[in-house]
Amino acid sequence: MRVARRAGVLIATVLAAAAFGHVFFTVTATEREGTPLTTTITGTPAWMVDVFIHQNFGETTGRRYNQHRDPCVPLCPQYGPGPVAQMVRERVPVDLSLLLGALLIGTAVGVAGGRFCATHDGRRRTRVLHTATALQLSSPVLLQSLLVLFYFSSNASEFIRLPFLSGQGQYVPFSEDPLLFLRAMWLPWLLAAAPLAAFTLRLTEVHMREDLQEDFIRTARAKGLSERQVVNRHALPIAGPAIAAMTGVNVSTLLINIAIIEYAYNIPGLFRVINSAVRSPADIPVLEALVIEGVVLVVLANALADAVQYRLDPRVRMSR
């Protein structure tokens, strides 16, 4: 019953957000035509059936720009007319690969760095990690992406071109060439993961410093366990639920960073077309698909974080 209730809440959240986005975009785009709000609301259930049952997001007229006249180029990427569902099927896997890679790298690096700082207080490497974390948290992802791209990338740099660094417009699907895919994606993964790693490092360090002073840690040490066993088997798992919760909350910020990186590195994800879709006249079907994708990813990430908390923290299980 608990799982069914939780799944119902998640589904209701996605449906409510999708319905609100449809009403908002439709009314905003058609306000000059005098389309009544009640007409849009009454037509929303049929639209939701088309989207979630028949996977029909509607048609897009596409976006085409004159390279010499339109100031939006290259910030507004072009895309052709056709079914939005086809665009979703082609572009959403790119967003997912960026999201999953950034989540895994950011969480792993942050936990490892926080564990090191908590167990090596006062060391030079600990101070270096603290400095790097502070710099990362104060530096926008857009700035980092452009600096690396313009000064060191393999095909766009005007300073030093390093052949192993990801360049602009080098994306190749994994199914076509895994090595070229990794070459194009490893640096965007790191850039997207860096803010999450900084947050996770600080959170892990704070929690582990507190946990290492608890009585059960002293008991484990008194039983003769090595310091590594004490840290990995007793202290680190206690910080797991807080890390999972923080990661789930930061997925929305991570999606914003992914959209920025897709712009900078010309990666053909769905988030990259936001700037084009919002230009007047707005491309409503594409914007609605973007809202649905964002909501689904955030909801799924938070559901996974709740599941990890439930598995690792007995207090959460007892409270439910």
Beta strands, then each sheet from edge to edge (+ up, - down):
strand 1: 59-60
strand 2: 82-83
sheet 1: 1+ 2-
end
